Amino acid sequence: MLFQDLRYAVRTLAQNPGFAALAVLCLALGIGVNATIFSVVDGVLLQPYPYADADRIVVLNSTNPRQGINRSGVSWLDFRDWRDQNATMAAMVAFSGRSFTISDGAADPERSLGSAVTWTLFSFLGTPPALGRDFRPDDDRPGAEPVVMLSDDLWHRRYNGDPAIVGKAVSLNGRPHTVISVMPPRFMFPQNQRLWVPLASYVEKSPRKARNMQVFAKLKPGVTMDQATTDLKGIATRLASTYPEQNDGWSAFARSLKSWMLPGDVNLTIVSMMCAATLVLLVACANVANLFLARASVRHREISIRSALGAGRWHIVRQLLTEAIVIGTLSAPLGILFARLGLYLLDQGIPPDSIPYFIHWALDVRSLSYTIGISVLTGIVFGLAPALTATRSNLQEGLREGGRGSAGGRRARLRNGLVIAEVSMSLVLLIGASLFVRSFLNLQNANVGFDTSPLMTLRFYMSGAAYESTDARARRVLDILRRVETVPGIQSVFASNFVPLWGGGDGGRVLVEGKSYERGKEPDISFIAASPQLRKTMGIALVRGRDITESEETTRTAVALINQRMARELWNDADPLGRRFRLVSDETPEWFTVVGVIADFRHFQGDTDGTIDPAAYVAYSFAPTPNTGLTIRATGDPTRITGAVRERIRQADASLPIFQVSTMEALRQRSFWEFKLFGWMFSVFGAIALLLASIGVYGVLSYSVSQRTQEIGVRVALGAAKRDVMRLVVGQGLRLALAGIGVGILGAFGVTRFIKTLLYNVTPTDPVSFSGVALFLVSVALMASYVPARRAMAVDPIVALRDE
């Protein structure tokens, strides 16, 4: 019986190739969008983390509510006490991010991100090396012979996958390290690290207040996260009593692994994407259901005859439902092609290394199974209502109508309801797209405080014994600055411990001379060390005072420029020139005298909320960090000077790795790639939904005109003008659109408030987006109504009445 229904369904659809092709295309678009986003949802939210006993792993953090610190890293000494004194955790590991210069003669020096880890980390994660051995206890102790584990990516890229690399020495930060192993492909714990070294030698002299490590723990069987937190707080209380100078006010807590790997905004983004994709699929289903309703009306006489010959209602329903499922199944392969295209475009829209290694999406077995399942399910969903409606009619009425369906009645209401649903869902998607596009445009046009077009940036990393002292680093940077300044086409250049819009620098709480603050409540500022050409290179205005001089740079004079935000926050309306401040955290407190105030500008690419931190800029010689940035102002295209700048740095020291070479405009664009991606994605979703809704409006009106030919002929015969016929048909389409817009606006008001945190400088109820999209949908509905209206105007009343 099933095979007979299937054969008949295929034969029937083959006789109507235009109908079948349109239905397959509409549904394939919805399935393709849904499969694309499901692959992302599966890779981000549903796939289990690739660690042993991941459900028992928790992340441990320090906290100091008194100082307003909700979450912090953990110090080495605190970690050891937590590990030794706890009663709720079966194991505890720690790791800390590090930057390494790899130099081995195999290629140019390379800077790579890595981690210093406790020797038990990889057994804790359940991930043994693919080649070589794991760390041993004797590797992770002060004074041990340096060893390193490489990622599969680094091994293949730099060493061509040569297994003989195990046992050989490579230079990391100027110190030989023996390669003991290579990790499995795609493993780059914790984010996108390329190598790992034992932790002990990096933290053996670290003070208890240096809270810069991340700690994972594995709960004992039956222990809850709350119990672990209570245990940690008890230990933290004892440590605060034992070490009041370093630990007073500090506590600790445990949180889930998922909260560490996927912050709340990520979950919200993924859920929003899936909801949008589901709306597109629902619009596609509504559209195809409308097509089936129209077709069922045309087949009304056929269905009535089959009923008269003894076919039961559920047999006919099953037959019609089989046709719908065949359409859904045929849509799956095309939907998969659309999904592959969608994933490709998605990958192209994400900058390299912006997604952690453990997040991976693809059209794998799970995604393909979902696609096939959703195809069959949608076939049932969009086919059931038309099938039930088509078989509900009176038998005699169907035979008497001679094959012509009725324009009114239950089927007409259902068709109209589906169009209203399509329009409303399209409106929600288009409003979401408008909000994201406006956020992107606001960021695109946001004032960062300086002109990015003539600027380029790069970093170099000074490591090894030659650069252990701050004086050696300061001298090398001064030498590089002098060399780079001689490159033709360069106006000015400055070195700093940060790169604008990229990050870096330092920061902390400050004391202000003449003011008193409660401990832990001191003002917090960014503390940036830069050579004297900063303001000239960036094009930042001097509001008052003067610049730091070359002499003050070389003599390490304690003077500072501050931005307007710092002047306002620390001295209100008073003149800050000549005032002094110092960092609370300084081991040897040094008071800095304010000599100038400069205009505010954005420091970090993450400052998308529009706020600018209070900041102080001191001579670079105060903090000549190993990781140093150069910012260069060029007279023309900044990309043209890249080669010459690289050559000048190599002339100074060929062992320095040069990395993160970029124009400032590229950095600015990178700072809001998420908004660009969301805007593009929701726009595509909205465009697909709008196309389907337009087809729905056009289809309903076309069918309505074909069914009302006699009525229109009578109207014209009785003297109705063509404009009256136009008004009749267009008015019907406009009423459907307005009803859908009304429902959609109510839905959008309820939905968009959930994406408030994903927007920039635009409210979730933005009147421009709501009114603009509504007017746009009205215009689309009018255009979709125009062709059926023109056809109605061309009705010849004599021909229409004769046909009836």
Phi, psi and omega in degrees: 000316180297318180295322179296316178298321181293317180296319179294321180297316181295317180296319180295316180292325179295333178284347180231065186298325179297313177299313182297317181297316180296317180295317179297316181296314180300313183289325179297323177298313179295318180293319180299314177299315182294318180294323178300308184288327176298322177300321177292313179300318180297316181291329185266315190253327191262326181295135178292150178293142188280049181232150178293135179052045184300331180290345179258355181279132176233158179253132183253136180224152170274158177208148179218084182303328181299325179263007180074021180260104182282330183207131182218169173287190185234140177280159180298317182290321175297318179303314181298320178292318178300315182297321185275334189255350185284158180237005187242352186242133183281333180203155181214133180229159180222154177206156182216133181293142179220154176249130185236144169259119179261122176220123186212006181085347181288330181198185177298154175306142185226136174266133182222143175280138178214189179220142168266126191228154171292149190296341181271001189302311188287327173290326175300317181281344183076031182235092178284161177297150175279336182215128180092201185244166177277169171298150176241164180304324182286346174284331188255063177212152178301135178087358181290156175297129184294131176229162182213147173247135183257151172282157178298323180298311180295320180300314181286319186288317185263330186241013175056029178066026182285114180295343180287355178295332178295126182099345178272164180258138171235154181267122175245118182053039176080008182236130181295134175232135178276127177285120181255344182190169173233132181279165182297160178303143176069003177272119181216046183303142002270338180238280179219045180284150184247352177201162184220141178229158177296149189278324195306315185292343180270341187236003186301329180254013183287131180288161183296335182274357179275086185266083186229019178246154173256140185235131172249149175220156177245119183293147172293153180305132178088351181274136178265166179294323178297321178294320178296319178297316178300317178299314181296318180299323177297318178295317181298323178296317179295321180292323178296326178287323182282323183235069186297329183294322182261332190242006180299126179087352182270138177227195183206161177204163177249144176221169186287155176298323181296321181295332178281319184279328183230091177302164185305320181296327179294314178300316180298319180297313182295317180297319178298319179297318181292321178297319179296317179296323178295322177299318178299317179296320179296320177298317179297317178298315179299322181294313181292325176300321178295320177299318180292324177297315179297318180293322178296326178294319178295326181270015186302317181293318178302315181295321180295320179295318180297323177293320181295329181277003173110000178289128179288157182301318184287335174294317179293319178301317180297321180295312180296323179293324177298319177300318180295319180294324176298317177300314179299318180292319178295334180286338186300309181300317178294322177298323178294321176298316177299322180294319178299318177297318180298318180293324177298312179296324178296315179297323180292336182273358183250123179299151179302143177062018176274344180247130179302152187299330185282354176262121182213133178234145180195162174278074181271193183300318180297315181293319179294321177298319178298317182298314180295317179298317181291332178293313179294317181298316179295326175301319178291317184297308185280347181265337187291310183298313177299322181295316180293320180293319183293333184260010183265352187286161177288132185299310182297322179296319181295320179291323182291329184287346174065033176096349181265125178285169178270140179282338182255202175080197188296318182294321179296318179296320180294318178299315179297320179297322178294320178296318178299319178296319178300313181297318182294317179292323176298320180297318178299315180296317182292325176294318175300316178298317180299318180296318179290321178295319178295323176299315179298314180295323178297319177290321180301323183260003182295144179276115179270358177099357178201163180275119184277341192299323182269007190254143169228159183222158171200168175232153168224157188237121180260115182222173179092177185298329182294339184238027179290326182270149178293328179296320180295319179294318181298319180295317181296318181295320177298319178298316180295319179301315181295322179291315183293326180298339182274355180291127177301138180095358178256126179275314181199164182207145172224153176254149181200168175271016174211164172237124181307137180070358179250313177134184182112204182076187180229190179178175179157184180274149184233152169258142180247128181301129179091358178235151178240144181227149172294142182300131182088353181247015179293155179299146181251130182227164166272138184237108190241130177259124184213150177288164192297344183276009183306305187295319180295316182294316182282342184074035182270134182287143172270113185282317177200161178082214185218173177276166169286135184270164176299322179296318179293331176293309185289331180267002179056052179279136186280072174238162184211146163266149175230157177272170183297326180297317179293321178299319180291315186288325185266331184232010179052235182267001181284155179289120182278348183299132181087349178285159183235151177211164174209158178284134178296325187279352182299132175291321177243087187307130179232127181273128179258135179262130180285123179247349180196156176239129180245163182293152178291144169211160185283134181268317192238149180292341179279357182281054182278357177275000176086353180276151178236128182288150169297139187216146174240141181239117182244173180300142182301330183297345177283337181210066178283085187285152176303319179270100186244141179252147171246134173240127191234134174259123181254158179279337179229222179295117184294339181290341183286342183263359186301311182299316181295321179295317177302317182296321179295322180292321177295324178297324179289315179197108183291348182274354182280124175285137179248129186210173181051045176282124185199152168285155179293327178295322177296322176296319179298316179296322181295334186291343180226037180297329180298317180295321177296317180294315179297316180299315179297315184295310181293329177294318177296315178302313181296321180295318178297313180298320179296318178300314181294319178296322178296318177299320180297313179298314180299316182296316180296316182291321178299315180294320180299318179297317181296327181278340183254022182303315180297316180300315181295321178299318178298315180301315181294319179297329180274005173109007179294134179280164181299325180295331177292319177295317177302314181297324181297311184285312180296324179298322178297314178297321181292322178297319177298316181296315181295322177296317178295321179295318179299313178296318182296321179296318177299317178294320181295321177301324180281330187273316190294337179294340179283343180256018183304318183288347180266001183257159178231118173058033175210138183276153179293346176247033183308117183296329179296315180294314183295310183289321181296315180293319180299314179295322179297317179295322177299317181294322178295319178297320178297318179293321178293334180276342190294314183296312175300325179294319177298323179294320179295322180295336183271002181295128175271117185300325181293315180295318181298316181288326179293320180299325181283000000 
